[in-house]
Amino acid sequence: MDSVNDTKTALVTGANKGIGFAIAQGLGEIGFTVAVGARDDARREEAVGRLRASGVDAFGVALDVTSDDSVAAAAKEIERTAGRLDVLVNNAGISGRSDGGAQNPTTLDLDVVRTVLDTNVFGVVRVTNAMLPMLRRASSPRIVNMSSNMGSLTLRTGPILGAYAPSKSMLNGITAQYAREFADTHVIVNAACPGYVATDFTGFNAPRTPEQGAAIAIRLATLPDDGPRGGWFDDEGVVPW
């Protein structure tokens, strides 16, 4: 095997902070070269610097998941820099604003819904489909979509958020459709639930660390070839849909 290119490469979107950074760190620690996907140039480069300082082989990729052009350019950048992609973790996500009843279903601001869907669902499709040509060339390609148990129609956890929660329900649905499409291929896709993690997303008011939240994503990113497909998992196992 070409020794220059036998290191697996993972792209983590929204990897400059929180759970995304912890996923990048965890994959780097087990030997992946990590592409840090993030919109903000300064934050992205700062994250890459922190990863490299801890011994992780990382490089930054400018990536706005709401932009077709940005996503296409990111795919070219990864191809040029690493020459391969083995793992994609679709972590970038937004909660959307909730002030003034914007996410109460009775006063739902449809512009907020559109904005949240554009990142949390359409962004995942944009990035996944742009990266698929590289992923299909990999020996054991894995796609992990970061969901939330707030998207579970069974559990119905967390506050009432009429844009964010359904965006994760739809993400779960599209994950299942990808899994069906990939059924006879070596591409394995699953959804991960990190639990309630202390990040700026939750105002740092939550019991779990980013590292704890990242663990399930890392596990799904490194599944064996006979691993589960099209499921939704957290640390405890299968999450009810």
PyMOL commands that set and color helices and strands:
alter all, ss='L'
color gray80, all
select helices_A, chain A and resi 3-5+18-29+41-53+68-81+99-101+105-107+110-137+149-151+164-181+200-202+210-221
alter helices_A, ss='H'
color red, helices_A
select strands_A, chain A and resi 9-13+33-38+58-62+87-90+142-146+188-192+232-234+237-238
alter strands_A, ss='S'
color yellow, strands_A
deselect
rebuild
show_as cartoon
